Amino acid sequence: MVTGGRGSNTDHATAATHETEANRVITIGRGSEVDRVTSAGRAGEADCVITAGGAYAARLARAGDSWFPERWTLDGPEPYAVPLPGNQPEEPGTEVQPMADGRVLIRRPIEGRHAFSLLYPTGPGTGELPLGAVECPDEGTRLHLLPPAPCGERAYALAVGRRTTTVWLVAGGTFGPEYLAEIPGRCSGGVWLDRTGRMLALDREVGGRTKTIVVDLERGGEVSPLLQITADSDDRLLLADPDSGLLLIRSDAPSPGEARLGWGVLGSMLPVRFPESLHPPDLALTPFASQPGQALVPEACAVALRIDGPFGTWVGVWRPADRRLHQLRAPDGWLAGSGLWTPDGVLHLPYATEAVPCGVAPLTAPVIAPPSSAPPPSPSEEASALAEPPRPAPTTPRPVPLQQAPLGRLVTK
Protein backbone atom coordinates (compact mmCIF):
# COMPACT_ATOMS: atom_id res chain seq x y z
CA MET A 1 0.00 0.00 0.00
CA VAL A 2 1.37 3.42 -0.92
CA THR A 3 1.40 5.81 2.03
CA GLY A 4 2.63 9.39 2.18
CA GLY A 5 5.39 11.01 0.17
CA ARG A 6 9.10 11.37 0.42
CA GLY A 7 10.48 14.68 1.57
CA SER A 8 8.37 17.62 2.67
CA ASN A 9 5.02 18.55 1.18
CA THR A 10 3.92 22.13 1.62
CA ASP A 11 0.80 21.82 -0.50
CA HIS A 12 -1.50 20.54 2.28
CA ALA A 13 -4.66 21.26 0.31
CA THR A 14 -3.48 19.19 -2.62
CA ALA A 15 -2.34 16.40 -0.36
CA ALA A 16 -5.73 16.30 1.33
CA THR A 17 -7.53 16.23 -1.99
CA HIS A 18 -5.57 13.17 -3.02
CA GLU A 19 -5.70 11.36 0.32
CA THR A 20 -7.84 8.58 -1.12
CA GLU A 21 -5.49 8.24 -4.08
CA ALA A 22 -2.51 7.59 -1.83
CA ASN A 23 -4.18 4.49 -0.40
CA ARG A 24 -5.46 3.09 -3.64
CA VAL A 25 -4.08 -0.19 -4.97
CA ILE A 26 -5.55 -1.76 -8.10
CA THR A 27 -5.00 -5.35 -9.15
CA ILE A 28 -4.53 -6.31 -12.78
CA GLY A 29 -5.15 -9.75 -14.25
CA ARG A 30 -3.03 -12.78 -13.53
CA GLY A 31 -1.60 -15.23 -15.98
CA SER A 32 0.69 -13.07 -18.11
CA GLU A 33 3.83 -14.68 -19.41
CA VAL A 34 7.29 -13.66 -18.29
CA ASP A 35 8.81 -10.80 -20.28
CA ARG A 36 12.47 -10.31 -19.45
CA VAL A 37 12.69 -6.87 -21.04
CA THR A 38 12.76 -4.28 -18.25
CA SER A 39 11.44 -0.77 -18.65
CA ALA A 40 14.99 0.54 -18.88
CA GLY A 41 15.81 -1.79 -21.74
CA ARG A 42 12.89 -1.47 -24.15
CA ALA A 43 13.91 -1.03 -27.75
CA GLY A 44 14.18 2.59 -28.79
CA GLU A 45 13.66 4.04 -25.32
CA ALA A 46 15.26 7.46 -24.93
CA ASP A 47 17.67 8.44 -22.16
CA CYS A 48 15.27 11.22 -21.16
CA VAL A 49 11.60 12.00 -21.75
CA ILE A 50 10.34 15.38 -23.01
CA THR A 51 6.81 16.74 -22.70
CA ALA A 52 4.87 17.09 -25.94
CA GLY A 53 4.98 20.88 -25.53
CA GLY A 54 8.75 20.86 -24.99
CA ALA A 55 8.78 22.83 -21.74
CA TYR A 56 10.16 20.09 -19.46
CA ALA A 57 12.17 16.90 -19.58
CA ALA A 58 12.89 14.25 -16.98
CA ARG A 59 15.44 11.50 -16.59
CA LEU A 60 17.14 9.29 -14.04
CA ALA A 61 20.49 10.86 -13.24
CA ARG A 62 23.38 9.08 -11.63
CA ALA A 63 25.54 10.00 -8.64
CA GLY A 64 28.12 7.28 -8.13
CA ASP A 65 26.19 4.03 -8.00
CA SER A 66 22.91 5.72 -7.07
CA TRP A 67 20.10 6.91 -9.32
CA PHE A 68 17.71 9.79 -8.69
CA PRO A 69 15.06 11.67 -10.75
CA GLU A 70 16.03 14.93 -12.37
CA ARG A 71 13.79 17.52 -14.01
CA TRP A 72 15.00 19.76 -16.81
CA THR A 73 13.39 23.10 -17.65
CA LEU A 74 13.75 23.77 -21.38
CA ASP A 75 11.54 26.77 -22.13
CA GLY A 76 13.62 29.45 -20.38
CA PRO A 77 16.59 31.51 -21.56
CA GLU A 78 18.93 28.67 -20.57
CA PRO A 79 18.10 25.04 -19.71
CA TYR A 80 18.60 24.06 -16.11
CA ALA A 81 18.16 20.89 -14.07
CA VAL A 82 16.60 20.37 -10.65
CA PRO A 83 17.44 17.14 -8.79
CA LEU A 84 14.48 15.40 -7.16
CA PRO A 85 16.06 12.78 -4.88
CA GLY A 86 13.94 10.83 -2.46
CA ASN A 87 14.85 9.34 0.89
CA GLN A 88 16.69 6.50 -0.84
CA PRO A 89 18.15 5.82 -4.30
CA GLU A 90 15.81 4.62 -7.01
CA GLU A 91 15.76 0.97 -8.04
CA PRO A 92 16.35 -0.45 -11.53
CA GLY A 93 13.14 -0.41 -13.55
CA THR A 94 12.00 2.98 -12.24
CA GLU A 95 10.45 5.26 -14.87
CA VAL A 96 10.01 9.03 -14.83
CA GLN A 97 7.90 11.28 -17.03
CA PRO A 98 7.55 15.09 -16.92
CA MET A 99 4.14 16.74 -16.71
CA ALA A 100 3.15 20.07 -18.27
CA ASP A 101 2.99 21.77 -14.84
CA GLY A 102 6.60 20.94 -14.02
CA ARG A 103 5.98 18.00 -11.72
CA VAL A 104 7.54 14.63 -12.51
CA LEU A 105 5.60 11.38 -12.49
CA ILE A 106 7.53 8.41 -11.18
CA ARG A 107 6.67 4.72 -11.44
CA ARG A 108 8.36 2.46 -8.91
CA PRO A 109 8.05 -1.33 -9.07
CA ILE A 110 7.69 -2.45 -5.46
CA GLU A 111 7.15 -6.11 -4.54
CA GLY A 112 4.69 -7.08 -7.24
CA ARG A 113 3.01 -3.73 -7.76
CA HIS A 114 3.69 -0.40 -9.44
CA ALA A 115 3.48 2.70 -7.26
CA PHE A 116 2.91 6.11 -8.85
CA SER A 117 3.77 9.51 -7.37
CA LEU A 118 4.23 13.09 -8.50
CA LEU A 119 7.54 14.71 -7.50
CA TYR A 120 8.23 18.42 -7.27
CA PRO A 121 10.93 20.66 -5.72
CA THR A 122 10.10 22.14 -2.35
CA GLY A 123 12.86 24.20 -0.77
CA PRO A 124 15.94 22.06 -0.31
CA GLY A 125 14.01 18.79 -0.52
CA THR A 126 11.64 16.89 -2.74
CA GLY A 127 7.89 16.94 -2.31
CA GLU A 128 6.03 13.78 -3.21
CA LEU A 129 2.33 13.29 -3.85
CA PRO A 130 1.41 9.58 -3.89
CA LEU A 131 -1.23 8.68 -6.48
CA GLY A 132 -1.77 5.02 -5.64
CA ALA A 133 -0.59 1.79 -7.19
CA VAL A 134 -1.48 -0.93 -9.65
CA GLU A 135 -0.88 -4.37 -8.18
CA CYS A 136 0.59 -7.10 -10.38
CA PRO A 137 0.12 -10.51 -8.72
CA ASP A 138 1.91 -12.31 -11.54
CA GLU A 139 5.60 -11.48 -11.47
CA GLY A 140 5.74 -11.82 -15.26
CA THR A 141 3.32 -8.97 -15.88
CA ARG A 142 4.95 -6.08 -17.72
CA LEU A 143 3.70 -2.56 -17.01
CA HIS A 144 5.30 0.61 -18.34
CA LEU A 145 4.45 4.22 -19.02
CA LEU A 146 3.21 5.27 -22.44
CA PRO A 147 4.81 8.31 -24.15
CA PRO A 148 3.73 11.69 -22.73
CA ALA A 149 0.18 12.62 -23.67
CA PRO A 150 -0.15 15.66 -25.95
CA CYS A 151 -2.02 17.66 -23.29
CA GLY A 152 0.69 17.09 -20.67
CA GLU A 153 -1.93 16.90 -17.91
CA ARG A 154 -2.49 13.14 -18.00
CA ALA A 155 -0.23 10.10 -18.06
CA TYR A 156 -1.02 6.57 -19.17
CA ALA A 157 0.47 3.12 -18.66
CA LEU A 158 0.21 -0.16 -20.52
CA ALA A 159 -0.01 -3.51 -18.74
CA VAL A 160 0.78 -6.45 -21.03
CA GLY A 161 -0.51 -9.89 -20.09
CA ARG A 162 -0.47 -13.28 -21.76
CA ARG A 163 -3.56 -12.72 -23.91
CA THR A 164 -4.74 -9.18 -23.14
CA THR A 165 -3.36 -5.68 -22.66
CA THR A 166 -4.79 -3.09 -20.29
CA VAL A 167 -4.61 0.69 -20.65
CA TRP A 168 -4.47 2.68 -17.40
CA LEU A 169 -4.79 6.37 -16.63
CA VAL A 170 -2.19 6.75 -13.87
CA ALA A 171 -2.03 10.55 -13.45
CA GLY A 172 -4.56 13.29 -14.10
CA GLY A 173 -7.62 11.30 -13.10
CA THR A 174 -9.97 11.80 -10.17
CA PHE A 175 -9.07 8.95 -7.81
CA GLY A 176 -5.61 7.69 -8.63
CA PRO A 177 -4.96 4.97 -11.24
CA GLU A 178 -8.06 4.34 -13.35
CA TYR A 179 -8.75 1.34 -15.57
CA LEU A 180 -9.61 2.49 -19.09
CA ALA A 181 -9.71 -0.45 -21.46
CA GLU A 182 -8.74 -4.08 -21.97
CA ILE A 183 -7.57 -5.03 -25.45
CA PRO A 184 -7.31 -8.61 -26.73
CA GLY A 185 -3.75 -9.51 -27.67
CA ARG A 186 -0.30 -8.42 -26.53
CA CYS A 187 0.37 -4.76 -27.31
CA SER A 188 3.56 -2.76 -27.50
CA GLY A 189 4.66 0.62 -28.76
CA GLY A 190 2.37 3.57 -28.21
CA VAL A 191 2.00 6.57 -30.54
CA TRP A 192 -0.42 9.49 -30.18
CA LEU A 193 -2.27 10.33 -33.40
CA ASP A 194 -3.86 13.65 -32.40
CA ARG A 195 -3.22 16.73 -30.29
CA THR A 196 -5.92 15.96 -27.73
CA GLY A 197 -4.70 12.60 -26.44
CA ARG A 198 -7.77 10.70 -27.58
CA MET A 199 -6.42 8.43 -30.33
CA LEU A 200 -3.66 6.04 -29.27
CA ALA A 201 -1.96 3.71 -31.76
CA LEU A 202 -0.63 0.40 -30.42
CA ASP A 203 1.15 -2.51 -32.10
CA ARG A 204 -0.87 -5.63 -31.31
CA GLU A 205 0.36 -9.19 -31.66
CA VAL A 206 -2.35 -11.74 -32.43
CA GLY A 207 -1.76 -15.16 -33.93
CA GLY A 208 1.95 -14.57 -34.32
CA ARG A 209 1.52 -11.40 -36.44
CA THR A 210 1.81 -7.78 -35.34
CA LYS A 211 -0.45 -5.05 -36.76
CA THR A 212 -1.07 -1.49 -35.62
CA ILE A 213 -4.47 -0.65 -34.16
CA VAL A 214 -6.10 2.55 -32.89
CA VAL A 215 -7.63 2.76 -29.42
CA ASP A 216 -10.23 5.49 -28.89
CA LEU A 217 -9.84 6.47 -25.23
CA GLU A 218 -13.03 8.55 -25.25
CA ARG A 219 -15.18 5.66 -26.45
CA GLY A 220 -14.31 3.06 -23.84
CA GLY A 221 -11.19 1.87 -25.63
CA GLU A 222 -12.92 1.11 -28.93
CA VAL A 223 -10.42 -0.60 -31.25
CA SER A 224 -10.11 -0.17 -35.02
CA PRO A 225 -7.38 -1.26 -37.48
CA LEU A 226 -4.83 1.26 -38.68
CA LEU A 227 -2.02 -0.51 -40.49
CA GLN A 228 -1.96 -3.82 -42.35
CA ILE A 229 0.37 -3.85 -45.33
CA THR A 230 0.03 -7.54 -46.13
CA ALA A 231 -1.68 -10.39 -44.31
CA ASP A 232 1.62 -12.06 -43.43
CA SER A 233 3.73 -9.02 -42.56
CA ASP A 234 4.61 -7.61 -39.15
CA ASP A 235 3.72 -3.91 -39.28
CA ARG A 236 4.55 -1.43 -36.51
CA LEU A 237 4.00 2.30 -36.18
CA LEU A 238 7.03 4.11 -34.76
CA LEU A 239 6.14 7.79 -35.10
CA ALA A 240 3.20 9.94 -36.18
CA ASP A 241 3.13 13.67 -36.81
CA PRO A 242 -0.39 14.99 -36.05
CA ASP A 243 0.10 18.18 -38.09
CA SER A 244 1.24 16.72 -41.41
CA GLY A 245 -0.06 13.18 -41.00
CA LEU A 246 3.37 11.71 -41.71
CA LEU A 247 3.82 8.18 -40.35
CA LEU A 248 7.08 6.27 -39.87
CA ILE A 249 6.57 2.52 -40.06
CA ARG A 250 8.68 -0.58 -39.56
CA SER A 251 7.62 -3.64 -41.53
CA ASP A 252 9.00 -6.80 -43.11
CA ALA A 253 6.49 -6.61 -45.98
CA PRO A 254 9.04 -5.59 -48.67
CA SER A 255 11.58 -8.22 -47.57
CA PRO A 256 10.12 -11.04 -45.42
CA GLY A 257 12.22 -11.74 -42.38
CA GLU A 258 13.91 -8.33 -42.49
CA ALA A 259 12.19 -5.33 -40.92
CA ARG A 260 12.60 -2.10 -42.88
CA LEU A 261 11.72 1.50 -42.21
CA GLY A 262 9.06 3.10 -44.41
CA TRP A 263 6.69 6.02 -44.49
CA GLY A 264 3.07 6.79 -45.28
CA VAL A 265 0.49 9.48 -44.67
CA LEU A 266 -2.49 9.13 -42.37
CA GLY A 267 -5.69 9.36 -44.38
CA SER A 268 -3.93 8.86 -47.72
CA MET A 269 -4.73 6.08 -50.16
CA LEU A 270 -1.16 6.03 -51.46
CA PRO A 271 0.90 2.96 -50.59
CA VAL A 272 3.54 2.81 -47.89
CA ARG A 273 6.99 3.46 -49.34
CA PHE A 274 10.30 1.96 -48.22
CA PRO A 275 13.08 4.17 -49.69
CA GLU A 276 16.66 2.95 -49.78
CA SER A 277 17.71 6.07 -47.89
CA LEU A 278 16.05 4.60 -44.79
CA HIS A 279 17.80 1.27 -45.22
CA PRO A 280 21.55 1.94 -44.86
CA PRO A 281 23.62 -1.23 -44.47
CA ASP A 282 24.80 -2.21 -40.98
CA LEU A 283 22.95 0.66 -39.29
CA ALA A 284 19.84 0.66 -37.09
CA LEU A 285 17.50 3.65 -37.46
CA THR A 286 14.92 4.70 -34.86
CA PRO A 287 12.82 7.87 -35.42
CA PHE A 288 12.28 9.95 -32.29
CA ALA A 289 10.96 13.39 -33.29
CA SER A 290 9.12 15.08 -36.17
CA GLN A 291 8.97 18.73 -37.16
CA PRO A 292 5.66 20.33 -36.07
CA GLY A 293 3.61 22.85 -38.01
CA GLN A 294 3.92 21.17 -41.41
CA ALA A 295 0.17 20.99 -42.07
CA LEU A 296 -0.72 19.43 -45.43
CA VAL A 297 2.94 19.02 -46.46
CA PRO A 298 4.08 15.65 -45.05
CA GLU A 299 6.80 15.42 -47.73
CA ALA A 300 8.53 18.47 -46.20
CA CYS A 301 8.26 17.30 -42.59
CA ALA A 302 11.71 16.70 -41.10
CA VAL A 303 12.26 13.60 -38.99
CA ALA A 304 15.06 13.05 -36.49
CA LEU A 305 16.42 9.53 -36.17
CA ARG A 306 18.76 7.85 -33.76
CA ILE A 307 21.40 5.93 -35.70
CA ASP A 308 23.17 3.02 -34.02
CA GLY A 309 26.17 1.53 -35.77
CA PRO A 310 29.33 -0.41 -35.07
CA PHE A 311 31.13 2.79 -34.01
CA GLY A 312 28.54 4.36 -31.74
CA THR A 313 25.37 6.41 -31.88
CA TRP A 314 24.69 9.58 -33.85
CA VAL A 315 21.83 11.58 -35.40
CA GLY A 316 20.05 11.34 -38.73
CA VAL A 317 17.77 13.90 -40.39
CA TRP A 318 15.44 12.84 -43.20
CA ARG A 319 12.51 14.24 -45.17
CA PRO A 320 10.37 12.28 -47.63
CA ALA A 321 10.89 14.92 -50.34
CA ASP A 322 14.66 15.03 -49.85
CA ARG A 323 15.17 11.28 -50.42
CA ARG A 324 18.46 11.44 -48.50
CA LEU A 325 19.49 10.55 -44.98
CA HIS A 326 21.71 13.27 -43.56
CA GLN A 327 24.01 11.77 -40.91
CA LEU A 328 25.20 14.26 -38.32
CA ARG A 329 27.44 14.09 -35.29
CA ALA A 330 25.58 14.16 -32.00
CA PRO A 331 26.79 16.46 -29.21
CA ASP A 332 29.00 14.87 -26.58
CA GLY A 333 26.85 13.47 -23.80
CA TRP A 334 23.70 13.36 -25.93
CA LEU A 335 20.83 11.73 -24.06
CA ALA A 336 20.44 9.37 -26.97
CA GLY A 337 17.07 9.07 -28.64
CA SER A 338 15.69 12.33 -27.25
CA GLY A 339 15.17 15.69 -28.89
CA LEU A 340 12.59 18.23 -30.00
CA TRP A 341 12.01 20.10 -33.26
CA THR A 342 10.97 23.72 -33.56
CA PRO A 343 8.48 24.57 -36.34
CA ASP A 344 11.21 26.38 -38.29
CA GLY A 345 13.40 23.28 -38.50
CA VAL A 346 15.84 23.47 -35.58
CA LEU A 347 16.41 20.23 -33.70
CA HIS A 348 17.20 20.66 -29.99
CA LEU A 349 19.23 17.78 -28.54
CA PRO A 350 19.61 17.52 -24.74
CA TYR A 351 23.03 16.47 -23.46
CA ALA A 352 24.85 16.13 -20.17
CA THR A 353 28.61 16.12 -19.62
CA GLU A 354 30.85 16.68 -16.62
CA ALA A 355 31.45 20.26 -17.74
CA VAL A 356 27.83 20.94 -18.78
CA PRO A 357 25.45 18.82 -16.66
CA CYS A 358 22.37 20.29 -18.40
CA GLY A 359 22.67 21.46 -21.98
CA VAL A 360 20.70 21.64 -25.22
CA ALA A 361 22.51 21.70 -28.57
CA PRO A 362 20.70 23.23 -31.57
CA LEU A 363 21.03 21.40 -34.85
CA THR A 364 19.62 22.97 -38.02
CA ALA A 365 18.13 20.60 -40.56
CA PRO A 366 19.55 20.80 -44.10
CA VAL A 367 17.44 23.05 -46.31
CA ILE A 368 15.62 21.50 -49.26
CA ALA A 369 13.65 22.96 -52.12
CA PRO A 370 9.95 23.52 -51.36
CA PRO A 371 7.54 20.84 -52.62
CA SER A 372 6.68 21.21 -56.29
CA SER A 373 3.24 22.49 -57.25
CA ALA A 374 3.21 20.32 -60.36
CA PRO A 375 0.42 17.72 -60.78
CA PRO A 376 1.00 14.58 -58.71
CA PRO A 377 2.78 11.77 -60.57
CA SER A 378 1.26 8.44 -61.38
CA PRO A 379 1.85 5.63 -58.85
CA SER A 380 4.68 4.17 -60.93
CA GLU A 381 6.33 7.57 -61.34
CA GLU A 382 5.91 8.28 -57.64
CA ALA A 383 7.53 5.01 -56.68
CA SER A 384 10.43 5.77 -58.99
CA ALA A 385 10.82 9.26 -57.57
CA LEU A 386 11.03 7.91 -54.02
CA ALA A 387 13.72 5.41 -54.87
CA GLU A 388 17.39 6.18 -54.44
CA PRO A 389 19.35 7.42 -57.50
CA PRO A 390 21.04 4.66 -59.56
CA ARG A 391 24.35 3.47 -58.19
CA PRO A 392 27.39 2.46 -60.29
CA ALA A 393 27.48 -1.02 -58.80
CA PRO A 394 24.53 -3.33 -59.58
CA THR A 395 22.11 -3.80 -56.68
CA THR A 396 19.24 -6.14 -56.05
CA PRO A 397 15.97 -4.34 -56.80
CA ARG A 398 13.85 -3.77 -53.71
CA PRO A 399 10.09 -3.26 -53.82
CA VAL A 400 9.45 0.35 -52.88
CA PRO A 401 5.68 0.72 -53.33
CA LEU A 402 3.16 -1.69 -51.85
CA GLN A 403 -0.31 -1.63 -53.29
CA GLN A 404 -2.04 -2.93 -50.17
CA ALA A 405 -1.61 -0.37 -47.41
CA PRO A 406 -4.97 0.63 -45.97
CA LEU A 407 -3.85 3.68 -44.04
CA GLY A 408 -7.48 4.69 -44.18
CA ARG A 409 -8.87 7.93 -42.88
CA LEU A 410 -9.35 7.81 -39.13
CA VAL A 411 -13.03 8.47 -38.53
CA THR A 412 -13.95 10.12 -35.26
CA LYS A 413 -17.64 10.24 -34.40
N, C-alpha and C positions, 0 to 999 in steps of 0.2 A: 504494500500500500504506500502511495506517495504521500508524504507529510511534510509541510513546510518547505521553505526555500533555504538555499545556502546564502550566507552573507546577510547583510541588513536589508530591510525592505521598508522604505519610508512611505510608500504609497499604501496606507492602511485601508483606504476606501476600496482600492482595486483589489487588495488581498481579501477583503471581506466579501466582495462581490463574487470572487472565484473560490470561496471556501469549499463549496460542494465539489468543484472541479478537482481540487487537490486530493480528495479522497475517493476519486472515481477510478475504478479499475474495470476494464472491459475484457472479456475473454473472446478470443477468436477460435475458429474451428480447429479440431484436432485432425491428425492423420496426414499432415503434409510431409512430403519426402525431404530428406536431408539435402540441403544446398550448401556446399562448402564455400561458396563465394561470400565473403563478408562485405559489409557496406563500404568498407574502405578499399575494397579491391574490385568493384564492379567495373566492367569494361567501359572506358570512356569517361569515367568520373573525374571531374576537375579537382585541382588542389584547393580551390576556394569556390564559394557560391556567391553569385551576384544577384541582387534583386532585379526584377524585370525592368524597373524604372532606372536602375543604375546608380541609385543614391548610396547604397550600402553593400558591403560584402562581408562574408564571415568565413573563417577557417579554423582548423585546429593548429595552433602554433606549438612549437616545441621549446622547452627549456631544459637542457640536459636530456634526461630520460623521461621527462614528464611532459604531458600534453595538456593544453588548456585552450578554451575558446578565445577567439580574438575577433573583434568587429572593426571593419575598415569603413571610414566615411569617405566617399568618393566625389560628392557633389560640391565640395568647398573649393577655395582657392588652391589648397594643397591637400593631398590625401593624408590621412593620419589614422593610426590604429589605437584601439582601446582594448587592453587585456581584460578578460572577464573570467578570472580563475575562481573556482569554487573552493570548498574546504579541503578537497583532495584532488589529485590529478585525475584526468579523464581516462577511461578504459578504452582499449581497442574496440572498434565497432561503433563508437559514438559519432553521431552526425550533428552538424550545425547548419542552420539556414537563417539568413537575415530577413527581417520583416521591414515593411515600408516605414514603420514608425521608429526604426533604429534599434528595437529590441532584437535579440537573437534566440531563435527556437533551438532547443537542444533535445536530441533523442538519445537516451541512455538505456542500453540493454542491461537489465538487472534481474538475474535469477529467473529466467523464463518469462519476463515481461519487458515492455518497452515504456519507459517513463518519459513524459514530455514536460518541459518547463520553458518559460521565457526568461532570458537573462538580460540585465541592463546595468549600466554603471551607476553606482550610488556612492558618492564620496570616494573614499579610498578602497571600498570593497565592491562586491558584486551583489546586486539584488536578484532574487530568483522568485518567480511566480509559478508554482507547480500547476499544471493543467490536468493531471491525471495520467493514467497508464492504460495500455492495451496489453492484456495478459496473453501469453502464448504457451499453452500447456505442452505442446509438442516442441521439443528442442530443435526440430528440423524446420520449423516455420521461419520463413524469411520475411522480414518487414523492414522497409526503408522509406525514406522521404522521397516524394516526387519533386521534380524541379519547381522552383518558386512560381506561385500563381501570378498571373499578370497583374492582379489588383494589389498584391503585396500585403493584403490584410488577412489572408487565410493561408493555411498550409495543409497539405494532404500527404497521406502515406499509403503505400501499397503493401498488402499482406498476401504472399503467394503460398498457396497450399498445394496439395497433391493434385486436386482436380478443379479447384476454384481459386479465384483471386478476389480479395476484398479491398474496396476503396474506403479510406477513413479520412474524415476531416479532423485534424489533430490540433489545430489552432485557428481561432477566429470564430468558433461556434459559440453556443450558449452555455453548454454544460460540459466542457471538456471534450475528449475524443468522441466523435459521433460516427456511427456506422452509416455509410451512404449507399453502397451497392455491393452485390456479390455477382461476379462474372464467371461463367463456366470457362474452364481452361486455365492454363498457367500464363500469366501476363508478365511482361517486362517492359523496359523503356519508359515512356511517358513524355509526351510532347503536347503543349497547349496550342490549339488551332485558332483561338480568337483572343481578343483583348479583355474579355470579361471573366475568363476562367470558367466558362461553362462547358466547352467542348474539349475533351481530353482524349488524345490518341494513345492507344496501347498496342503493343505487339503481343498477340495471343497465340499460344501454341496449342493446337488441337489435332489429334491424330498424327502427330509427328511432323506437322507442317506449321509454319509461323506466318500469320497474316496480320496486317494492321487493322484495328477496329477503332470506332469512335464511341466514347461513352458520354452521354448527355447527363451532366450532373444535376441539371434542373428538372429532369424528367425521370427521377428515380433510378438513374444509371442505365437508361435505355441504350442498347447496343445496336450499332449499324456498321456494315463493312465500309472500309475506306480504301484499302489497297490489296489487290490480288492480281499480280501480273500474269502468272500462269497457275494452273491448278497444282502443279508439282513443285513450285518454287517457294523458297523461304523469303518473305518480303517484310522488311522492317523500315519504319519511319524514324529517321535520326534527327531531323530538324525541320521546322515549319516557320515561315515568315508570315505573320498574319496580314501585313500590309500588302505585299506583292503576291502572296499565294505560293511563293516558291517552296518546294519540298525537296529535301535531300533524303535519298532512299538507299538502303543497302539490300541487294538481292542477288541470288545465284541464278536468276532466270536467263541471262545472256550466256552464261557458262556454268552449267550444272556442276555443283561441288565446289565452286569458287565464288565467294560473295564479292560483288562489285558495287561501287558507288555510282548512283545515277541521280537524275533530277526530273521533276515533273512540276506541274502547276495545279493547285487545288481548284477544282471546278472546270478544268480544261479537258477536252476530249482528245487532245494530242497524246501520243504514247510517251511512256517514260523513256528517257534517253540515257545511255551509258557511255559518255565520251571517253576517249583514251586519255585525255588530260587528267581525269580522276582515277586513273589506273596505272600510276607509275610503278615500275618493277621494284620489288623488295622494300616498298614503303607502305606503311599503314596510315590511312587518312581518316580522321574523325572530325566532322564539322561541329563547331561549338558556338558560333554566333553569326547572325545575319544582319545586314544593314537595314535599319528601319526607314520608313518614309518613302519607300519605292512603290507606291500604289500604282497598279496597272502596268508596271514595267518589271516583271520578274527577271527578264533577261539581263537587266542592268543591276540587279541586287547583288552586292558583294557578300561573299561568305568567307568566314575565317575557319581554317582547319588546323587541327593539331596533326603534325607529321611525325611519326615515329619510324626511325630507321636504324641501321646497324651502328650509326655513329652518334645517336642521341635523339633529341626532340627539338623541333623547330616549328615555324609557322608557315602556313600556306594561305594565299588569298586567291580566290577564284570567282569568276562571274560566268553565267551561261553564255553571254554574248561574246566574251573575250576568248573562250575556247583554249585558254592557257592556265596552267597552275603556276602562280608566282611563288617561289620558295624564298622565304625571308628569315634572317637570323632572329631568334627570339632574344629578348633582353636577359642578361644574367639574372638568375634567381626567379625566372618566370614561374608563376604558379600555373603549371602546365594545364592546358585545356580550359582556361578561363580568360574572358575578355569581353569587351562591350564596344559595339560600333556606335558612332554618332551618325545622324542622318546625312551629313556631308562627306562621309567616307573616311573618317579617322577611326582606327582601331586602337582602343585603350587596353593595354596588357598589364595586369598587376604583377608586381615582382617584389621579392624580399631578399636582401643580401645582408651581410654583416654590417656593411657601411650604410645601407639604406634599408631599414627594416620594413618600410611601407612606402612603396613607390608605384607609379603608373607610367608606363612608357607609351607615348603616342606613335602609331605606325600608320602612315598614309597609304591607302590603297592605290595601286597604279591606275592612272587615268586611261579610260578607253573612249572610243568614239561613241556618241549617243546612238541609241537604236535607230535603225533606218525606218523611214516612213513609207518605204516601198510596199507593194502588196505582198501578203504572206506567201512563202513558197509552197509548192506542193509537198506532200509528205516525203516523197523520195528526195526532193531537193533539200528539204529541211534536215533530213537525216544526214545527207552528205555534208551540209554546212556545219553540222555539229560534230562531225568527225575530225580527227586530227589531220593536219596537212600530210601529204605523202612523204614517206621517209626514203632515203636512198636504198637502205637494206630492205629486202622483202620481209613482210610480216604476215602473220596469219590473220585473215579478216575476222573481225569481231562484230557480232550483230549489235548495231547501235539502236535502231528503233525497235520497239515491240508493239505489235498491233493490238494486243489485249492488255489494256491498262486502265481499268475503270476507275480513274480518279474522279468519280462523279461529283457533281455539285452537292455540297453539304446542305441539306434542307433543314431549316430550323423553323418549327411551328410554334 
